[in-house]
Amino acid sequence: MNKVRLLLLGLPITLSVLAACGIIPGSSRDDQFCSELSSVMRTAPSKFESIKAQPRRDDSWNSKISFTGMKECSIEKIGTVINYYTCEAFESADKQTVENAAQKLKQRVQSCLGESWEPRTRQRDDGPSVSFRQGDNPTYVSLRMRRNIYDSYYLLKIDVNSD
């Protein structure tokens, strides 16, 4: 009986520790990521103008919003009209490790967006690429993996874009 009581008393503490570490769904870490993702997505129709910070070069700006735990969050420009938000989510020399990280991030993104957002996967030479789209909504989220040929590592990126 005492062991059961002790176990039950320790359960809320264990769950709160796991949630704080982002190990279980609905954790504060996941909530923060979902909030950050939502904030970035709201700026997509205006080509991220409100979150552009200092320029990095002619076609790139630092972002005022960064996804917690990710690096190199920026707004990039392609040509004259396309701006997109991008962050480096994970990197490793081992392709399988990055693919595993991509699968976990895919689950987190799907959890944030909800079931009405459809993941569309396509295979590329560097690895799978996933885009989350919702009907006619022009804003979408992509996860892409690429290989850095100079440093021999794989990189997982998360992008937010708008058609």
N, C-alpha and C positions, 0 to 999 in steps of 0.2 A: 504494500500500500504506500509506504513512504517513497519507494522508488518511482511509482507511478505519479505521485504528487510532485516529486522533484522533476521528473521528466516534463510534466505538464506546465510547471512553473517556468522551466527553461525554454519551452517552445516559443513563446513570443519574443524572447531575446534572440534566439537563433534565427527566427524568421526576419526580425528587423536587421540583424547583421547581414544576412544573405541579401536582403533587399537593398541595403546601403551599398553593397558591393556590386549591385546590378546583376546578381546571379539568378534571381527569380523574376518572372514577368511582373509588371506593375511596380517595379522598384523605383526609388527616387531617381536613380541614374537613368532609367528608361524614360521616366516622366520628363526629366530635364532634356534628354535628347529629342523627345517628341515635341516639346515646347520650342526648342531651337529649330527643328525641322519646319514646324508650322510657321514660325516667324520668317524664315528664309523663303518659304513657298509663297507667303503673302506678298513678297516684294518682286516675285518673278514677272508678273504682268508689266511692271514698270522697268523691266530689265535691271532690277536690283539697285536702282539709283539711290534709294534711301539708305542702303547699307554699304555703299562704296566709301572706303576710307582713302588713305594716301595712295597715290599711284605707285606701282612697282616698276612699270615700264609703260610704253605707249599703249599697249593693249591689255593691261592687267592692273587691278587695284586690290589692295588688302581689303578685307571685309570687316565691318563693325561687329558681325556675328560670326562666331566660330563654334563648331560642334565640339563639345567637351571631349577631351581625350584625342582629338584629331589635330592635324597640323597643316600648315600651308593653305589655310582657307582663303579663297580669293574669288574675285569676279574676273573672268577672262572674256576677251573679245575675239570673235572670229569674223574676219571680213569687216564690213561696215555696219551690220545690223544685229548680229547675234552675240548676246552676252549670256554667260551662264555662271552659276555659282559652283565651286568645286572645293573639295577638301581631300587631303590624303588621310585615309582611314587606317591603313595598315601596310607594313612592308616586311618582306622577308626574302632571304635567298632561296627558300624552299617553296616551290609552286603549290604543293599540297597544303601547306600551312596557310597560305594566302587564300586558297580556295575554301578552306574551312572557315576562315575569318569572314569571307564573303557570304557564306551560307548563314552564319550567325547574324551578320549585319542585315542580310535580306529579311530574316525573321523579325528583327527589331523594326526595320522600316515598315514591313507589312503590318506589324502590330500598331505602329503609330498611325498609318494611313487608313487602316480598316479594310474590310473584305471587299468594298466596292472598287478598290484599286487593284487592277489586274497586273500581275507580274508577267512580263514577256521576256523570255530568255533566248539569247542567240549565242552560238559558239563562235568565238574569234580565235585567231592563232595564239594570242596570249592567254586565253582562258575565257570563261563564260562572261557575258554581259547581260544585265537584267535592267529593264525599264519598267517602272510602275506607272500605269496610266489609268485614268478614270473617264470613261465615255468620251465626250467631246472636250473635256477640260484641256486647255492648251499647256498647262503646267504639268511637268512630269519629273520623276526622280529616277536617276540611273546609278547603278553600281557597275563599275568596270575595272577590270584587272589588266595591267599592262606590264610588260617586261622592260626594265631599263637596261638597254644593251651595253651601256658603258660601265655600269657598276654591278652588273649581273645580279640584280634582285628584282623581285616582283612587287608591284605596288597596287593596292586596292584604293580606288577613288570613289567618292560619292558626289554626284552632280545633281543640281536642280536647274531645270531649264523651262522655257516656255516657247511654244511654236509661234 
